[in-house]
């Protein structure tokens, strides 16, 4: 890794609350290059950027090395395994997460630092996004419709706020408490939703609507892609509802 973290400036002190940014990637070198270039322009530099190379066959790892990121190899294909490997390797007080196609603004890390510093009891933060490659006139409508539905339906299933993997952060101690329970070996599980389940209603998760990234709409294009995402959602719900059904989760949330 380079001596200077991506986005840092010589002579500037790191923030009191340190942030590791984890980016899982598999065969997405071009999008990763854009993401890392934006992380290099942050108004508050992260402590480190951890790129998890999930058995890529392209130049993703080389791109990560070029930007001075810590590169972790995870040979088990699947976002759950890759994301967990990155969280395990992170050294910061807070573990922030982006996808390779996420496009964070210059104050993305600053928002994590400020929100987590303002509220020491906040365990996790989640944000929103805009489909930057959708038709210009439909970007806002599609983004609000998709993410709005996700957050509302996931809240009903969880009994509390969900996490969205393209723009989220969790305290390192909260991750360490949940790491033994999260699903790692099933690539057909939504890792962000699964982590929100495993954190449970006793952990405080907040949605920050102004914390936003650009993201590609490619995962929603085509019937096959949409069906796969729905199948993953139902699988994630099924696995976690076997542990605690939604009515039990809501009872615990209300009682608490």
VENHU-V44258 format. One record per residue. N is the residue number from 1. SS is DSSP state (H for helix, E for strand, L for the rest). PSI is psi in degrees with one decimal (* if undefined). D_CENTER is the distance of its C-alpha to the mean C-alpha in Angstrom with 1 decimal. Layout:
N,SS,PSI,D_CENTER + N,SS,PSI,D_CENTER
//
This chain:
1,L,146.6,22.0 + 2,L,156.2,23.6 + 3,L,-27.8,25.3 + 4,L,126.6,23.5 + 5,L,149.7,19.8 + 6,L,126.9,18.3 + 7,L,-8.8,19.3 + 8,L,158.2,21.7 + 9,L,140.4,25.3 + 10,L,133.7,28.3 + 11,L,-3.2,29.8 + 12,L,138.5,26.8 + 13,L,143.7,25.8 + 14,L,154.4,22.2 + 15,L,157.0,21.0 + 16,L,-35.7,22.0 + 17,L,115.6,18.4 + 18,L,146.2,16.7 + 19,E,125.7,13.1 + 20,E,131.7,11.6 + 21,E,120.8,9.0 + 22,E,130.9,7.7 + 23,E,102.6,7.9 + 24,E,144.1,9.1 + 25,E,142.3,12.1 + 26,L,112.0,15.2 + 27,L,51.5,18.1 + 28,L,48.7,16.3 + 29,H,-41.9,18.1 + 30,H,-46.2,19.1 + 31,H,-39.3,15.7 + 32,H,-39.8,14.3 + 33,H,-42.9,17.4 + 34,H,-45.6,16.7 + 35,H,-47.0,13.2 + 36,H,-32.2,14.7 + 37,H,-35.0,17.8 + 38,H,-35.1,16.0 + 39,H,-26.5,14.3 + 40,L,-8.0,18.0 + 41,L,17.8,19.2 + 42,L,142.8,17.3 + 43,L,-27.4,19.8 + 44,L,121.8,18.5 + 45,L,141.5,17.7 + 46,L,157.1,15.0 + 47,L,-39.0,16.7 + 48,E,159.2,15.3 + 49,E,122.6,13.0 + 50,E,112.2,12.3 + 51,E,123.8,12.4 + 52,E,111.6,12.7 + 53,E,106.6,15.5 + 54,L,69.1,15.5 + 55,L,42.7,19.2 + 56,L,147.8,19.3 + 57,L,1.6,22.8 + 58,L,-157.0,22.5 + 59,L,26.1,22.1 + 60,H,-45.3,18.4 + 61,H,-39.4,19.2 + 62,H,-40.4,22.0 + 63,H,-45.0,19.9 + 64,H,-45.1,17.5 + 65,H,-39.8,20.8 + 66,H,-32.9,22.3 + 67,L,5.2,19.8 + 68,L,21.1,20.2 + 69,L,156.9,16.9 + 70,E,127.1,17.0 + 71,E,122.7,17.0 + 72,E,128.9,16.4 + 73,E,127.2,18.0 + 74,L,103.3,16.9 + 75,L,-20.4,19.7 + 76,L,115.2,18.6 + 77,L,131.1,17.3 + 78,L,140.1,14.3 + 79,H,-38.6,10.5 + 80,H,-46.1,11.0 + 81,H,-42.5,13.3 + 82,H,-46.5,11.5 + 83,H,-44.8,8.2 + 84,H,-39.4,10.7 + 85,H,-38.9,13.0 + 86,H,-42.8,10.8 + 87,H,-40.3,10.2 + 88,H,-35.3,13.9 + 89,H,-17.3,14.9 + 90,L,143.6,13.3 + 91,L,-7.2,16.2 + 92,L,165.4,15.0 + 93,L,-31.4,15.6 + 94,E,138.8,12.0 + 95,E,111.5,8.9 + 96,E,152.9,6.5 + 97,E,133.0,3.4 + 98,E,157.6,4.7 + 99,E,164.7,6.6 + 100,L,-30.2,10.2 + 101,L,8.3,11.5 + 102,L,145.2,9.5 + 103,E,89.4,12.3 + 104,E,144.7,11.8 + 105,L,173.9,15.1 + 106,L,-20.4,17.2 + 107,L,20.6,16.4 + 108,H,-49.5,12.6 + 109,H,-37.9,12.8 + 110,H,-39.6,15.9 + 111,H,-41.9,14.5 + 112,H,-49.8,12.3 + 113,H,-46.6,15.6 + 114,H,-46.6,17.8 + 115,H,-42.9,16.2 + 116,H,-31.2,15.7 + 117,H,-36.9,19.2 + 118,H,-32.4,20.8 + 119,L,90.4,19.9 + 120,L,-16.9,20.0 + 121,L,-3.1,19.7 + 122,L,120.0,16.2 + 123,L,-31.4,13.9 + 124,E,150.6,10.6 + 125,E,141.6,9.7 + 126,E,150.5,8.0 + 127,E,-159.2,9.3 + 128,E,-180.0,11.0 + 129,E,169.0,11.8 + 130,E,127.4,15.0 + 131,E,96.7,16.0 + 132,L,-21.8,17.8 + 133,L,11.0,19.7 + 134,L,161.6,21.0 + 135,L,135.1,24.7 + 136,H,-43.0,25.1 + 137,H,-12.6,26.8 + 138,H,-2.7,24.3 + 139,H,-50.6,21.0 + 140,H,-44.6,20.8 + 141,H,-47.7,22.3 + 142,H,-41.8,20.0 + 143,H,-48.9,16.8 + 144,H,-42.1,18.1 + 145,H,-47.4,19.6 + 146,H,-53.5,16.6 + 147,H,-33.2,14.0 + 148,H,-44.6,16.9 + 149,H,-41.2,17.9 + 150,H,-50.3,14.6 + 151,H,-39.1,14.3 + 152,H,-50.2,18.1 + 153,H,-39.5,18.4 + 154,H,-35.2,15.6 + 155,H,-42.3,17.1 + 156,H,-37.8,20.4 + 157,H,-32.7,19.3 + 158,H,-36.8,17.5 + 159,L,5.6,19.9 + 160,L,179.0,17.2 + 161,L,141.5,14.2 + 162,L,176.0,11.3 + 163,L,147.4,7.5 + 164,L,117.1,5.9 + 165,L,-20.1,2.9 + 166,L,-11.1,4.6 + 167,L,88.3,4.9 + 168,E,165.2,4.4 + 169,E,145.4,6.6 + 170,E,141.0,8.9 + 171,E,144.9,12.4 + 172,H,-36.2,13.4 + 173,H,-31.8,16.3 + 174,H,-39.9,14.4 + 175,H,-44.5,12.5 + 176,H,-32.4,15.9 + 177,H,-27.0,17.5 + 178,H,-12.7,15.3 + 179,L,-31.7,14.9 + 180,L,-16.3,18.3 + 181,L,-20.8,17.6 + 182,L,152.9,14.4 + 183,L,126.6,15.2 + 184,L,-32.8,15.0 + 185,L,3.8,17.9 + 186,L,104.5,17.5 + 187,L,-11.2,15.8 + 188,L,27.7,16.6 + 189,L,140.2,14.2 + 190,L,108.4,11.0 + 191,H,-35.8,8.9 + 192,H,-43.5,6.7 + 193,H,-40.4,10.2 + 194,H,-43.4,11.9 + 195,H,-40.0,10.2 + 196,H,-40.1,11.1 + 197,H,-47.7,14.4 + 198,H,-29.5,14.9 + 199,H,-39.8,14.3 + 200,L,172.0,17.0 + 201,L,-13.6,18.9 + 202,L,-15.7,20.1 + 203,L,142.2,16.9 + 204,L,116.7,16.3 + 205,E,130.7,13.2 + 206,E,140.5,13.7 + 207,E,125.4,12.8 + 208,E,104.5,13.7 + 209,E,-22.3,15.1 + 210,E,-4.9,15.9 + 211,E,104.4,12.5 + 212,E,147.1,12.1 + 213,E,157.3,11.1 + 214,E,147.0,13.2 + 215,E,151.6,12.0 + 216,L,145.3,14.4 + 217,L,11.3,16.1 + 218,H,-30.1,17.2 + 219,H,-11.1,15.4 + 220,H,-1.4,17.7 + 221,L,128.7,20.8 + 222,L,144.5,23.5 + 223,H,-38.8,24.5 + 224,H,-42.5,23.4 + 225,H,-45.0,19.7 + 226,H,-40.3,19.7 + 227,H,-39.7,21.6 + 228,H,-40.5,19.3 + 229,H,-39.8,16.2 + 230,H,-42.1,18.6 + 231,H,-40.9,19.9 + 232,H,-39.1,16.6 + 233,H,-46.9,16.1 + 234,H,-37.2,19.6 + 235,H,-42.1,19.2 + 236,H,-44.0,16.3 + 237,H,-46.0,18.4 + 238,H,-45.9,21.5 + 239,H,-41.1,20.4 + 240,H,-31.5,19.2 + 241,H,-21.2,22.1 + 242,L,-28.3,24.5 + 243,L,-46.0,23.4 + 244,L,109.8,23.6 + 245,L,160.8,24.7 + 246,H,-36.9,23.5 + 247,H,-34.0,26.8 + 248,H,-38.3,26.6 + 249,H,-42.0,23.1 + 250,H,-39.8,24.4 + 251,H,-42.8,27.6 + 252,H,-40.7,25.8 + 253,H,-43.8,23.7 + 254,H,-42.5,26.9 + 255,H,-32.5,29.0 + 256,L,*,26.8
//
